[in-house]
C-alpha cells in the first residue's frame, strides 16, 4: 500500500474505529466551526477552539439577564452569586467529585493557581531537630510548576527534581503510612499528561506519593501532598478525583472550551485546604478586620478566602455554556478521548513509517511507547523532521512552510525544558551554551551547531477531523520528503497490529525515543545538486566577474522598493533604507503578512528636495520631510513601537501622511520613523556579528544580499514542480527577485555560493556576512499586485530539503571607521570564503 492509499479514511478506520460522536459529525463541524474553512488547526494543546453556539448562547444569556457584583445582595447580585455557585458544582461534577470533598477556587489561569499554592503552602526551613520541607517535581513539568522553586529557594526549602524513571525505580513495596513522628509538610508536583509529548503519567502516583510508597516520599519523613497539574490532561481526557484524590489540581478552562480565556481554577481537597496560609487579604476574603489595628479574621468559606476581590463573574457564567455545548456535541470526555487519540495514533503511525526515496526516515518522534492506548498517551505528537541524510530540519523552517499551507502548529520547547532536554539529549551545559549563542525561549533559533534546540508539536481537539491529519501528512510529504515517497511497510504493519491496553491501565513503559527504521545498506549518497536534478558548475572553472547588478532601498518597511543605480552608505546601511514604517491605531507595525497592499505603495526618496514621496496608483502624491526636527515641530509626537521584538523609539510623521495611508489601506493607521536620537543595535546571535552595528527598522541586519544565479536555480525548480503548484503561475526572474526584497543583487556567482562567504568587499566598502536569511510566507506575495501564491517558498523548501533560507545578511565590518560612501551598480565584488 503506497502513501496516497494510506492517506484515506478507509485506512484510518483500519487503524482506529472510534471517530466522531453520535449524530452527523461533519454537520457539526460545518455549522459550529465555519471560521475553520481553509485552516488546519493543530495547536489544541495551546488552546482549543470554541464552538460558535457557545458564544451565541452566552451573549444571549448576558443580554437577557442583569448580572450584578456577587458581593452585593440585591436581586441581580444574587443571580450572579447563585449562577457562579452552580458553575462551581458543575466543575466538580465534571471531575466526579462533590463540594464535600473539593472546593473550586477561581483564578486567572493554571499558572495563577500554581502561584497561589506556592505562596500559601506552609514551607518549613530545616532546623537542628528536624528536616525542612521538600519541594519535589517531575522533570517533565511545565515552567509554571518549576517556577515554584523561585518561592521556595528563599525559604531554605530543598528543591528536588525527579526524573520519570527514577520515580518508579526507587519505589518501595510497602506503604510508609502516616508519619506519627514528623508532621513536616512536603509537596510533590507532576503532570497528569506531559504538555510536551502527550505522555500520560499514572494517576496512581497520587496515592503512591501520599502513602509514601513512591520516591521521593518514601525517603523523606513527614506529610506529603500532591499537586496534579491537569491543564494538558483535561482538554481531551476524563479525570476522576474519586479514584485519584490529589490535594491540589490547577486547570485552565480555555484548554477545555476555547472560551473564555484568562480564567482557571485551583481545585483543593478540603482536608488539605487548612494547611494553606495567606498573607495578603483582598476584598471579599475577610470575615472581619480593623484598619487601625493588626486584626484580621479570614472567611470561613475556602473559595471566599482565596479569591481576592471580585471574581470574573461574567467569564465564569460562560463556563455554563461551555459545559452545555461540550456535552451536547460530544456526549462527554470519554468520547473525546477516543476520538482525539485515534487521530493522534493514525498520524503517529504514518509519520513514523514515512521515508525518503533512499529509505531514510522522515521523522524522529519523541514519545513513550507506540501510541498503544489512550490511557498512556494523549492527543499530542511531538517530533522533528529529517532530511534524506538524517540531518534535523530546523523547526522554524517547518513552521514557515506550515504557515504557507495555513497549518497551525507549535514549535520550540513548549515551556517544558525538562522534557525537551530529555528527549532531545540536550545537557545542562549545552543549554547554557545555547543561551550564550543567543537562543532564548520562544525565539526562532532552531539549530545550534547542527543540533536542535526544540521540536514540533501537533495536537488534536474534540473538533479535529480526519481531514486535518490528511492535510498535515500531505504537507510533510510535499515539502520535506525526497521523492519517490517510501513507506516502511514492516514497521507500519507491526504498529497497526499492536494490541491496545485496556483503558485505565496505569502501567507506563520506560521513556524512549522512537525513530523510523534505519537502513544499513551501503548506498551511495546523492549530492545536493544531483538529487534535485540540477548540476552546479565546477567552482574552480572560469566564470564571469562578481558584480553588483541591482540596488534597492525600501524607505518604508514592507512597502514597495525604490531602485537606484548608486546610493549613499550611512552608519545604519543604505541611507534611509527602512527608516519609516506604518503602524495601526495600537502602534503595532503593519507588514505585508497582515496587509499585502502595502507593496503597492511606492515611496521615493528625493535627496535634492529633502523629501520622501508617497505614491501609488489612483492617489495623489504627497511628501514628508526626510529629516524631522522634533524640537522645532511639536506636531511630530514621540512614541514607542516594536520591530522583531526590539523596542524602538519613533517619531510620528503627521496627520497628512496618516490620512493618506488610512484612505489607501482602508483602516486607521499612521506613518512613523525611527527617532534620530535612538540607537538600535544588531540582534544578538547573528553569526559573524562580532561587533555591534547600528540598525534602522530592518528585521535583523543592515543589508540583505541575494544572488541572481540562486534565483534562476529556484526558477528551474519551480518549473520542474509546476504540476504541484496548484495553478500558481511561473515567475520571471525580475518578479522572483522582487519577492525576496533584497537591498543588493549580485551576479557571476555559483548558486548559493554566497552561503559560504565570511566577508566581501563591494567597491571600497568592506562587509561581513552576518548569517543566512530565513524566509517566510511573505516571499509568496507578488510585489506588483499584492496577491499571494505558494511559490517560490515551496520550491525553495523542496530544493533545500526544508532549509528555507535564501540570501545572506550583511553588516559593516568596522562601522566606527565608516565614512559615508557610495555603492554603485557595476561595482566589482571580492568575496572571502570561510576558512576550511
Legacy VTK file of the C-alpha trace (Angstrom):
# vtk DataFile Version 3.0
C-alpha trace
ASCII
DATASET POLYDATA
POINTS 836 float
0.000 0.000 0.000
1.563 3.314 -1.049
1.420 6.591 0.870
-1.534 8.011 -1.048
-3.614 4.929 -0.253
-2.679 5.227 3.401
-3.964 8.820 3.449
-7.578 7.673 3.105
-10.383 7.400 5.617
-10.641 3.681 4.932
-7.019 3.292 6.020
-7.730 5.337 9.160
-10.647 3.070 10.087
-8.382 0.028 9.868
-6.151 1.628 12.481
-8.814 3.039 14.858
-12.557 2.553 14.823
-13.651 5.409 17.106
-14.296 8.569 15.096
-16.691 11.419 15.733
-19.710 11.341 18.011
-23.365 10.411 17.835
-25.062 12.294 15.033
-23.591 13.897 11.947
-20.049 14.959 12.881
-19.459 16.681 9.535
-22.644 18.720 10.053
-21.395 19.841 13.484
-18.054 20.973 12.063
-19.745 22.820 9.206
-22.113 24.759 11.469
-20.094 25.158 14.676
-16.669 25.918 13.207
-17.307 27.765 9.950
-14.294 30.011 10.650
-12.009 26.985 10.209
-12.653 26.781 6.472
-9.260 26.547 4.755
-7.416 26.251 8.096
-5.797 23.144 9.546
-5.645 23.885 13.253
-3.311 21.534 15.130
-2.437 23.528 18.242
-5.149 22.399 20.644
-2.635 21.767 23.430
-2.069 25.532 23.449
-5.774 26.364 23.234
-8.721 24.555 21.780
-11.391 26.325 19.712
-14.827 27.341 20.910
-17.987 26.236 19.084
-19.941 29.148 17.673
-23.109 28.142 19.526
-21.220 28.548 22.830
-20.628 32.260 22.299
-24.074 32.786 20.744
-25.780 31.252 23.762
-23.506 33.111 26.135
-24.141 36.519 24.598
-27.860 35.800 24.506
-27.648 34.970 28.240
-25.851 38.158 29.298
-28.019 40.316 27.004
-31.215 38.993 28.598
-30.093 38.910 32.252
-28.714 41.521 34.587
-25.721 40.152 36.462
-24.533 42.324 39.364
-21.473 42.159 41.561
-21.813 38.959 43.644
-20.581 40.774 46.770
-23.817 42.783 46.889
-27.166 41.381 47.997
-29.605 42.878 45.522
-31.536 40.649 43.076
-29.043 40.993 40.201
-26.149 40.220 42.543
-27.921 37.200 43.996
-28.484 35.936 40.454
-24.748 36.195 39.843
-23.883 34.539 43.150
-26.219 31.632 42.540
-25.087 31.176 38.945
-21.420 31.171 39.963
-22.144 28.603 42.667
-23.852 26.414 40.089
-20.785 26.617 37.880
-18.602 25.525 40.798
-20.806 22.496 41.227
-20.684 21.656 37.507
-16.889 21.759 37.573
-16.765 19.322 40.495
-19.362 17.123 38.825
-17.263 17.083 35.649
-14.352 15.654 37.655
-16.581 13.171 39.501
-16.386 14.726 42.933
-18.559 16.819 45.271
-18.403 20.037 47.316
-17.950 17.865 50.395
-14.630 16.625 49.010
-13.275 19.565 46.985
-13.523 23.338 46.648
-13.185 25.341 43.434
-11.058 28.498 43.742
-11.265 30.625 40.601
-8.014 32.111 39.323
-6.852 33.823 36.155
-5.426 30.549 34.856
-3.416 27.463 35.697
-0.235 29.465 36.334
-2.048 31.714 38.803
-3.383 28.623 40.582
0.131 27.234 40.890
1.389 30.548 42.218
-1.369 30.536 44.825
-0.209 27.145 46.127
3.443 28.226 46.074
2.753 31.336 48.132
0.295 29.703 50.548
1.927 26.341 51.250
3.407 26.177 54.785
7.042 25.626 53.830
9.304 24.859 56.779
13.047 25.541 56.786
15.397 22.969 58.225
16.128 23.187 61.951
18.620 21.446 64.208
15.979 18.972 65.319
14.013 18.402 62.116
14.499 18.326 58.363
12.786 21.073 56.419
10.109 20.873 53.742
10.887 19.408 50.350
9.539 20.738 47.077
9.788 17.928 44.522
8.620 17.855 40.932
8.819 15.655 37.891
11.423 16.937 35.428
8.764 16.644 32.686
6.900 19.633 34.136
5.724 22.966 32.799
7.740 26.086 33.555
4.955 27.306 35.837
5.456 24.253 38.071
9.244 24.513 38.167
8.786 28.221 38.910
7.533 27.346 42.402
11.236 26.889 43.077
11.578 30.666 42.957
9.342 30.935 46.027
10.858 28.051 47.981
14.535 28.809 47.388
14.404 31.901 49.591
12.827 29.974 52.457
15.503 27.338 52.961
13.418 24.654 51.280
15.078 21.817 49.372
14.112 21.551 45.683
14.271 18.007 44.370
13.684 17.358 40.631
12.823 13.723 39.898
13.001 12.008 36.506
10.085 9.780 35.416
12.344 6.730 35.502
13.610 7.489 38.994
10.107 7.858 40.381
9.273 4.169 39.994
12.781 2.719 40.026
13.177 3.678 43.686
9.652 2.629 44.675
9.188 0.754 47.943
6.856 -2.202 48.022
5.167 -1.222 51.275
3.403 1.966 52.197
5.215 4.315 54.544
1.870 5.215 56.096
1.255 8.289 58.206
4.299 9.601 59.996
3.428 9.949 63.688
6.814 11.494 64.478
7.198 14.168 61.782
4.500 16.497 60.507
6.766 18.434 58.148
4.743 19.254 55.004
6.215 18.365 51.623
4.840 18.953 48.121
5.232 16.733 45.062
4.097 18.057 41.661
3.652 16.123 38.451
1.592 16.432 35.244
-1.266 14.055 34.529
-0.209 14.496 30.895
3.002 15.947 29.509
2.321 19.088 27.523
5.489 18.270 25.540
4.874 14.720 24.339
1.371 13.790 25.484
2.706 11.041 27.780
0.161 10.253 30.488
1.785 9.578 33.817
-0.030 7.096 36.055
-2.716 8.782 38.141
-1.987 6.097 40.739
1.113 8.118 41.621
-1.224 10.374 43.605
-1.918 7.745 46.255
1.600 6.320 45.915
3.161 9.612 46.993
0.544 10.357 49.649
1.164 6.881 51.155
4.953 7.447 50.988
5.414 4.376 48.826
6.962 6.137 45.816
10.182 8.096 45.647
10.913 10.710 46.910
8.201 10.455 49.571
9.493 7.070 50.721
12.865 8.657 51.601
11.577 11.753 53.399
9.588 11.670 56.603
6.605 13.946 57.055
3.250 14.533 55.359
3.289 14.534 51.577
0.807 16.495 49.492
0.334 16.022 45.753
-0.251 18.750 43.192
-1.533 17.189 39.972
-1.030 19.556 37.026
-4.103 18.681 34.957
-4.082 21.571 32.480
-2.984 19.475 29.498
-4.801 16.303 30.542
-8.328 17.652 30.963
-8.508 19.139 27.465
-9.195 15.720 25.923
-9.389 13.206 28.783
-11.606 12.489 31.787
-10.283 12.907 35.322
-11.878 11.038 38.213
-10.988 12.647 41.543
-12.874 9.986 43.465
-10.294 7.457 42.324
-7.249 9.759 42.314
-7.739 12.336 45.100
-4.871 14.753 44.512
-4.642 17.579 47.027
-4.321 20.420 44.515
-5.399 20.392 40.855
-4.772 23.527 38.725
-6.623 23.868 35.395
-7.278 26.447 32.645
-10.701 26.482 31.036
-9.680 27.780 27.618
-7.881 24.479 27.077
-11.221 22.714 27.589
-13.695 25.016 25.854
-11.672 27.620 23.937
-13.670 30.360 25.684
-13.381 32.222 27.976
-9.663 32.916 28.204
-7.974 34.303 31.289
-9.939 32.034 33.623
-8.744 28.984 35.523
-9.238 27.288 38.844
-7.470 25.549 41.659
-9.371 22.514 42.876
-8.424 21.998 46.516
-9.121 18.874 48.520
-10.992 20.128 51.571
-8.950 18.161 54.094
-5.786 19.762 52.665
-7.117 23.306 52.372
-6.481 24.059 56.028
-2.714 23.978 55.616
-2.715 26.848 53.081
-1.917 30.170 54.739
-2.363 33.528 53.026
-0.631 36.740 53.969
-2.371 39.215 51.661
-6.118 39.665 52.029
-8.241 41.350 49.389
-11.853 42.396 49.083
-14.318 39.631 49.870
-11.790 37.405 51.681
-12.213 38.764 55.215
-14.835 37.834 57.801
-13.642 40.907 59.739
-10.621 43.214 60.001
-9.601 46.548 61.531
-7.910 49.313 59.542
-6.310 50.870 62.631
-5.086 47.684 64.235
-3.419 44.492 63.017
-6.572 42.439 63.361
-7.917 40.154 60.620
-10.237 37.138 60.549
-10.382 35.232 57.254
-13.584 33.988 55.692
-14.641 30.531 56.772
-15.527 29.624 53.172
-12.452 28.263 51.395
-13.163 29.809 47.990
-14.031 33.189 49.529
-10.782 33.093 51.490
-8.585 32.766 48.409
-10.472 34.694 45.727
-9.135 38.214 46.242
-11.526 40.879 45.017
-14.449 40.300 42.693
-14.149 37.182 40.590
-14.506 37.430 36.800
-18.165 36.511 37.117
-19.238 37.038 33.517
-16.438 34.747 32.352
-17.439 32.193 34.974
-21.012 32.314 33.696
-19.655 31.479 30.227
-18.447 28.138 31.612
-22.071 27.043 31.949
-22.432 27.321 28.199
-19.065 25.649 27.726
-20.189 22.533 29.563
-23.585 22.565 27.807
-22.051 22.787 24.351
-19.267 20.292 25.007
-21.652 17.587 26.219
-24.231 18.360 23.539
-21.700 17.903 20.734
-19.579 15.056 22.113
-21.528 13.279 24.838
-18.616 13.564 27.270
-14.882 13.355 27.842
-14.640 9.602 27.280
-15.837 10.080 23.686
-13.443 12.996 23.183
-10.558 10.883 24.441
-11.288 8.069 21.977
-11.804 10.437 19.048
-8.679 12.538 19.582
-6.421 9.618 20.449
-7.419 7.892 17.217
-6.369 10.907 15.159
-3.059 11.152 17.020
-2.399 7.399 16.689
-3.112 7.419 12.955
-0.821 10.408 12.409
1.907 8.781 14.502
1.753 5.501 12.572
2.033 7.151 9.161
4.601 9.768 10.123
6.863 7.257 11.866
6.703 4.935 8.829
7.265 7.647 6.217
10.655 7.507 4.447
12.619 9.392 1.827
13.339 7.872 -1.549
16.607 6.492 -0.130
14.621 4.774 2.674
15.850 7.119 5.374
13.123 8.015 7.931
11.469 11.408 7.615
10.649 11.965 11.287
12.192 11.489 14.685
9.276 11.154 17.065
9.570 11.884 20.764
7.206 9.584 22.600
6.840 6.834 25.129
5.643 3.517 23.804
3.954 3.392 20.417
0.574 5.059 20.914
-0.976 1.784 22.031
-3.651 3.166 24.340
-5.399 6.413 25.327
-4.672 5.521 28.951
-0.947 6.116 28.432
-0.855 8.609 25.555
-2.749 11.826 24.888
-3.643 13.528 21.622
-0.198 15.128 21.190
2.506 14.205 18.699
5.979 15.698 19.137
8.726 15.277 16.549
11.423 16.747 14.368
11.731 16.224 10.621
14.934 14.981 8.996
16.331 15.319 5.509
17.416 12.355 3.394
20.865 12.409 5.043
19.436 12.102 8.546
20.073 15.745 9.456
17.452 17.552 11.543
15.466 20.212 9.688
15.077 23.259 11.958
11.613 23.650 13.393
11.411 27.306 12.288
11.721 26.198 8.664
8.855 23.750 9.132
6.778 26.411 10.884
7.211 28.844 7.991
6.146 26.261 5.445
3.196 25.199 7.586
2.006 28.812 7.668
2.120 28.863 3.888
-0.276 25.891 3.893
-2.399 27.519 6.623
-1.472 24.714 9.019
-1.322 25.966 12.599
1.097 24.051 14.832
3.527 24.784 17.661
7.325 24.740 17.759
10.022 25.202 20.381
10.292 23.628 23.855
6.667 24.361 24.864
7.585 25.790 28.280
8.897 22.369 29.291
12.680 22.466 29.354
12.974 19.201 31.264
11.169 17.104 28.659
12.921 18.970 25.853
16.338 18.161 27.316
15.424 14.546 27.987
14.045 13.734 24.555
16.493 15.821 22.504
19.510 14.806 24.580
20.484 18.366 25.488
22.768 18.597 28.506
22.658 21.418 31.043
25.977 22.675 29.680
24.596 22.723 26.144
21.539 24.641 27.319
23.757 27.299 28.843
25.888 27.461 25.702
22.768 27.848 23.578
21.782 30.861 25.669
25.254 32.301 25.185
24.815 31.768 21.434
21.717 33.978 21.571
18.992 31.328 21.864
16.208 32.048 24.334
12.790 30.517 24.912
10.350 31.400 22.165
12.803 32.572 19.505
13.404 31.097 16.050
16.949 29.791 16.620
16.138 26.157 15.966
19.629 24.706 15.484
22.879 25.413 17.304
25.926 23.622 15.901
23.566 21.437 13.873
21.694 20.202 16.953
18.015 21.027 17.525
17.050 23.411 20.314
13.412 22.327 20.193
10.866 20.398 18.200
7.467 20.464 16.507
4.174 19.646 18.203
0.816 18.865 16.654
-2.146 18.326 18.942
-5.800 17.480 18.415
-9.063 18.678 19.925
-12.627 17.441 20.082
-13.491 19.103 16.757
-10.385 17.845 14.911
-11.123 15.797 11.795
-9.508 13.101 9.692
-9.022 15.744 7.006
-6.766 17.662 9.426
-4.489 14.611 9.669
-4.651 14.098 5.918
-3.693 17.683 5.083
-0.849 17.649 7.598
0.621 14.398 6.274
0.358 15.579 2.673
2.067 18.827 3.671
5.014 16.886 5.127
5.230 14.614 2.082
5.098 17.503 -0.395
7.582 19.786 1.315
10.052 17.613 3.211
10.225 14.176 1.607
12.705 13.378 -1.142
10.761 11.630 -3.895
9.793 8.921 -4.529
7.945 8.625 -1.225
8.633 5.367 0.575
6.758 3.719 3.445
8.383 1.315 5.892
5.703 -1.351 5.486
7.243 -3.729 8.043
7.199 -1.066 10.755
3.719 0.096 9.789
2.197 -3.375 9.950
3.872 -4.028 13.292
2.458 -0.801 14.720
-1.012 -1.447 13.289
-1.246 -4.825 14.985
-0.063 -3.555 18.381
-2.693 -4.541 20.933
-4.122 -1.533 22.732
-4.061 -1.617 26.501
-7.411 -1.562 28.293
-8.495 1.887 29.409
-7.475 2.618 32.965
-4.160 0.776 32.865
-1.539 2.605 34.832
1.468 0.698 33.593
3.951 3.016 31.939
6.851 1.701 29.840
10.291 3.287 30.090
10.853 6.558 28.257
12.448 6.136 24.857
12.756 7.925 21.529
11.311 6.115 18.524
12.657 6.812 15.077
11.855 5.427 11.707
13.773 2.272 10.813
17.403 2.886 9.931
18.562 1.199 6.765
22.080 -0.184 6.861
22.530 -0.949 3.165
25.601 0.591 1.597
24.015 3.188 -0.648
25.801 5.933 -2.462
24.516 9.207 -1.071
23.452 11.573 -3.859
24.857 15.054 -3.853
22.609 18.003 -3.050
22.678 19.035 -6.694
22.193 15.637 -8.346
19.325 14.598 -6.117
17.393 17.671 -7.175
18.024 17.152 -10.861
20.416 20.054 -11.400
24.155 20.362 -11.846
26.400 23.041 -10.430
29.249 24.367 -12.469
32.680 23.386 -11.220
33.563 26.030 -8.643
37.102 26.158 -9.985
36.092 26.693 -13.599
36.241 30.013 -15.380
33.398 32.358 -14.515
32.393 35.954 -15.094
33.467 38.576 -12.562
31.428 39.007 -9.397
29.337 42.125 -10.000
26.695 44.205 -8.208
23.738 44.391 -10.629
20.929 45.995 -8.613
20.492 48.263 -5.599
17.120 48.604 -3.868
16.089 50.643 -0.873
12.812 50.264 0.982
12.233 53.634 2.661
9.019 52.447 4.354
9.203 49.000 5.914
7.075 46.452 3.979
6.230 48.953 1.225
7.470 48.847 -2.363
11.118 49.006 -3.458
12.873 52.057 -4.833
15.598 51.025 -7.308
18.660 53.218 -7.656
21.918 52.983 -9.630
24.075 54.447 -6.896
23.285 55.358 -3.323
24.987 56.703 -0.188
26.001 54.328 2.580
25.372 55.516 6.136
26.069 54.105 9.603
22.786 52.106 9.544
23.132 50.783 5.994
21.837 52.295 2.777
20.726 55.824 3.571
17.006 55.979 4.507
16.505 52.234 3.983
13.569 51.179 6.197
13.666 54.409 8.167
9.849 54.591 8.268
7.065 52.128 8.971
3.273 52.014 9.012
1.510 51.201 12.302
-2.106 50.581 13.281
-4.044 52.530 15.911
-2.403 50.489 18.686
1.068 51.322 17.408
1.688 47.807 16.049
3.758 47.594 12.881
1.824 46.637 9.753
3.637 44.259 7.435
2.682 42.507 4.225
1.846 39.424 6.295
-1.163 41.352 7.633
-1.718 43.871 4.832
-0.487 42.758 1.401
-1.473 46.069 -0.281
1.496 47.763 1.374
3.604 46.554 -1.555
1.524 48.768 -3.875
2.790 51.902 -2.100
5.962 53.103 -3.838
7.954 55.523 -1.667
10.673 57.554 -3.366
13.495 59.389 -1.639
14.197 62.714 -3.344
17.504 63.872 -1.912
17.658 67.329 -3.631
14.360 68.446 -2.043
14.895 66.573 1.234
11.541 64.809 0.833
10.060 61.325 0.960
7.372 60.991 -1.701
4.411 58.638 -1.116
2.844 57.479 -4.338
0.523 54.773 -5.589
-1.943 54.279 -8.405
-5.165 56.268 -8.020
-3.883 58.543 -5.231
-2.313 61.998 -5.272
1.369 62.008 -4.373
2.230 63.560 -1.015
5.534 64.178 0.718
7.032 64.200 4.186
10.400 65.687 5.121
13.365 63.314 5.208
14.574 64.827 8.462
12.048 65.709 11.186
13.215 68.366 13.592
11.302 67.220 16.651
12.414 70.199 18.726
11.104 72.753 16.219
7.932 70.901 15.167
5.983 69.612 18.156
3.251 68.180 15.900
5.561 65.209 15.395
4.923 63.261 18.592
7.390 60.800 20.098
6.131 57.232 20.501
7.349 53.690 21.038
6.857 50.609 18.912
8.438 47.211 18.345
10.368 45.698 15.454
11.172 41.981 15.638
10.834 42.063 19.402
13.069 45.135 19.792
11.661 48.248 21.397
12.242 51.281 19.181
11.651 54.967 19.780
9.909 56.638 16.870
8.516 59.935 15.667
5.027 60.328 14.231
5.058 61.862 10.748
1.827 63.840 10.991
-1.832 63.726 10.039
-1.465 64.207 6.279
0.557 61.009 5.858
-1.729 59.166 8.286
-4.827 60.220 6.340
-3.248 59.251 3.006
-2.275 55.793 4.254
-5.615 55.235 6.005
-7.557 56.104 2.849
-5.496 53.739 0.718
-5.373 50.804 3.130
-8.963 51.184 4.334
-8.046 51.155 8.031
-6.794 53.752 10.524
-3.005 53.846 10.536
-0.085 56.226 10.844
3.408 56.712 9.429
6.255 56.788 11.935
10.017 56.950 11.577
12.873 55.941 13.818
13.909 58.696 16.177
17.303 60.191 15.236
18.279 60.098 18.925
17.595 56.360 19.282
20.168 53.640 18.619
19.159 50.055 17.887
21.958 47.517 17.739
22.358 44.233 15.838
20.353 41.361 17.278
22.383 39.048 19.482
23.040 35.670 17.927
23.627 36.821 14.337
26.548 34.706 13.152
29.551 36.768 12.270
28.278 39.795 14.180
31.422 40.190 16.252
30.961 43.949 16.520
27.827 45.899 17.326
26.291 47.664 14.352
23.505 50.201 14.339
20.187 49.226 12.721
17.286 51.089 11.184
13.822 49.444 11.251
15.158 46.386 9.393
14.429 42.931 10.750
17.895 41.637 11.628
20.800 43.263 9.789
21.795 46.344 7.812
21.738 44.745 4.357
20.216 41.769 2.603
22.020 40.397 -0.441
20.824 37.765 -2.917
22.465 36.014 -5.827
20.843 36.083 -9.276
22.128 32.548 -10.003
20.338 31.258 -6.914
17.120 32.915 -8.102
17.429 31.301 -11.521
18.041 27.904 -9.945
14.867 28.205 -7.883
13.022 29.216 -11.075
14.107 25.938 -12.644
12.953 24.121 -9.541
9.541 25.818 -9.837
9.323 24.782 -13.474
10.055 21.141 -12.603
7.420 21.248 -9.860
4.710 23.035 -11.817
2.330 20.077 -11.525
2.453 20.586 -7.737
1.867 24.322 -7.882
-1.957 24.257 -7.939
-2.180 26.786 -10.731
0.429 29.266 -9.472
1.991 30.955 -12.499
5.690 30.561 -13.181
7.634 33.652 -12.174
10.031 35.560 -14.383
13.421 36.445 -12.933
12.571 40.027 -12.035
9.327 39.045 -10.325
11.157 36.414 -8.291
13.908 38.887 -7.334
11.331 41.426 -6.159
9.714 38.876 -3.838
12.955 38.319 -1.932
13.131 42.093 -1.177
16.927 42.336 -1.142
18.996 45.503 -0.991
21.786 44.120 -3.170
21.634 41.708 -6.103
24.854 40.185 -7.410
25.838 38.065 -10.403
28.778 35.919 -11.512
28.368 33.626 -8.504
27.531 29.937 -8.301
24.048 29.199 -6.914
24.081 29.544 -3.119
27.850 30.095 -3.126
27.216 33.211 -1.029
26.189 30.987 1.887
29.850 30.056 2.331
31.308 33.570 2.423
32.515 35.217 5.597
33.321 38.683 4.188
33.184 40.614 0.938
34.226 43.967 -0.460
31.904 45.923 -2.766
33.687 48.836 -4.357
35.680 50.241 -1.469
33.303 49.153 1.327
34.030 46.025 3.352
31.184 43.895 4.749
30.944 40.831 6.931
28.353 38.146 6.286
26.101 38.080 9.364
24.179 34.903 8.503
21.512 33.430 6.223
18.077 34.988 5.814
15.263 32.695 6.948
12.249 33.032 4.676
8.539 33.092 5.460
5.257 33.353 3.547
5.994 36.985 2.573
8.019 35.773 -0.415
4.752 34.397 -1.774
3.369 37.936 -2.232
3.543 39.305 -5.757
5.113 42.744 -5.297
3.330 44.103 -8.366
-0.231 43.022 -7.488
-0.269 42.125 -3.790
-1.683 38.657 -4.490
-0.487 35.607 -2.553
0.945 32.408 -4.008
2.753 29.401 -2.536
5.786 29.957 -4.727
8.704 30.399 -4.532
8.666 29.168 -0.895
7.529 25.649 -1.845
10.262 25.195 -4.429
12.870 26.721 -2.136
11.919 24.320 0.645
11.836 21.357 -1.719
15.238 22.184 -3.181
16.916 22.878 0.148
15.273 19.909 1.940
13.228 22.104 4.252
16.004 24.652 4.913
14.020 27.752 3.963
16.848 30.279 3.761
17.662 32.477 0.796
20.207 35.286 0.663
22.578 36.490 3.357
22.612 39.384 5.763
25.499 41.825 5.600
26.875 44.310 8.101
29.636 46.897 8.012
32.919 45.318 9.014
34.107 48.306 11.050
31.181 50.677 11.486
33.118 53.061 13.731
35.546 53.761 10.865
32.903 54.039 8.156
32.973 57.158 6.029
29.812 57.896 4.071
30.475 56.449 0.629
28.536 55.333 -2.422
27.534 51.899 -3.638
27.173 51.764 -7.416
25.674 49.246 -9.811
28.501 47.587 -11.740
30.884 47.587 -8.806
33.142 44.563 -8.604
32.859 42.232 -5.607
35.686 40.478 -3.817
34.361 37.614 -1.658
36.221 35.813 1.114
35.010 32.269 1.853
35.000 30.758 5.336
38.245 29.129 6.327
38.111 25.353 5.717
LINES 1 837
836 0 1 2 3 4 5 6 7 8 9 10 11 12 13 14 15 16 17 18 19 20 21 22 23 24 25 26 27 28 29 30 31 32 33 34 35 36 37 38 39 40 41 42 43 44 45 46 47 48 49 50 51 52 53 54 55 56 57 58 59 60 61 62 63 64 65 66 67 68 69 70 71 72 73 74 75 76 77 78 79 80 81 82 83 84 85 86 87 88 89 90 91 92 93 94 95 96 97 98 99 100 101 102 103 104 105 106 107 108 109 110 111 112 113 114 115 116 117 118 119 120 121 122 123 124 125 126 127 128 129 130 131 132 133 134 135 136 137 138 139 140 141 142 143 144 145 146 147 148 149 150 151 152 153 154 155 156 157 158 159 160 161 162 163 164 165 166 167 168 169 170 171 172 173 174 175 176 177 178 179 180 181 182 183 184 185 186 187 188 189 190 191 192 193 194 195 196 197 198 199 200 201 202 203 204 205 206 207 208 209 210 211 212 213 214 215 216 217 218 219 220 221 222 223 224 225 226 227 228 229 230 231 232 233 234 235 236 237 238 239 240 241 242 243 244 245 246 247 248 249 250 251 252 253 254 255 256 257 258 259 260 261 262 263 264 265 266 267 268 269 270 271 272 273 274 275 276 277 278 279 280 281 282 283 284 285 286 287 288 289 290 291 292 293 294 295 296 297 298 299 300 301 302 303 304 305 306 307 308 309 310 311 312 313 314 315 316 317 318 319 320 321 322 323 324 325 326 327 328 329 330 331 332 333 334 335 336 337 338 339 340 341 342 343 344 345 346 347 348 349 350 351 352 353 354 355 356 357 358 359 360 361 362 363 364 365 366 367 368 369 370 371 372 373 374 375 376 377 378 379 380 381 382 383 384 385 386 387 388 389 390 391 392 393 394 395 396 397 398 399 400 401 402 403 404 405 406 407 408 409 410 411 412 413 414 415 416 417 418 419 420 421 422 423 424 425 426 427 428 429 430 431 432 433 434 435 436 437 438 439 440 441 442 443 444 445 446 447 448 449 450 451 452 453 454 455 456 457 458 459 460 461 462 463 464 465 466 467 468 469 470 471 472 473 474 475 476 477 478 479 480 481 482 483 484 485 486 487 488 489 490 491 492 493 494 495 496 497 498 499 500 501 502 503 504 505 506 507 508 509 510 511 512 513 514 515 516 517 518 519 520 521 522 523 524 525 526 527 528 529 530 531 532 533 534 535 536 537 538 539 540 541 542 543 544 545 546 547 548 549 550 551 552 553 554 555 556 557 558 559 560 561 562 563 564 565 566 567 568 569 570 571 572 573 574 575 576 577 578 579 580 581 582 583 584 585 586 587 588 589 590 591 592 593 594 595 596 597 598 599 600 601 602 603 604 605 606 607 608 609 610 611 612 613 614 615 616 617 618 619 620 621 622 623 624 625 626 627 628 629 630 631 632 633 634 635 636 637 638 639 640 641 642 643 644 645 646 647 648 649 650 651 652 653 654 655 656 657 658 659 660 661 662 663 664 665 666 667 668 669 670 671 672 673 674 675 676 677 678 679 680 681 682 683 684 685 686 687 688 689 690 691 692 693 694 695 696 697 698 699 700 701 702 703 704 705 706 707 708 709 710 711 712 713 714 715 716 717 718 719 720 721 722 723 724 725 726 727 728 729 730 731 732 733 734 735 736 737 738 739 740 741 742 743 744 745 746 747 748 749 750 751 752 753 754 755 756 757 758 759 760 761 762 763 764 765 766 767 768 769 770 771 772 773 774 775 776 777 778 779 780 781 782 783 784 785 786 787 788 789 790 791 792 793 794 795 796 797 798 799 800 801 802 803 804 805 806 807 808 809 810 811 812 813 814 815 816 817 818 819 820 821 822 823 824 825 826 827 828 829 830 831 832 833 834 835
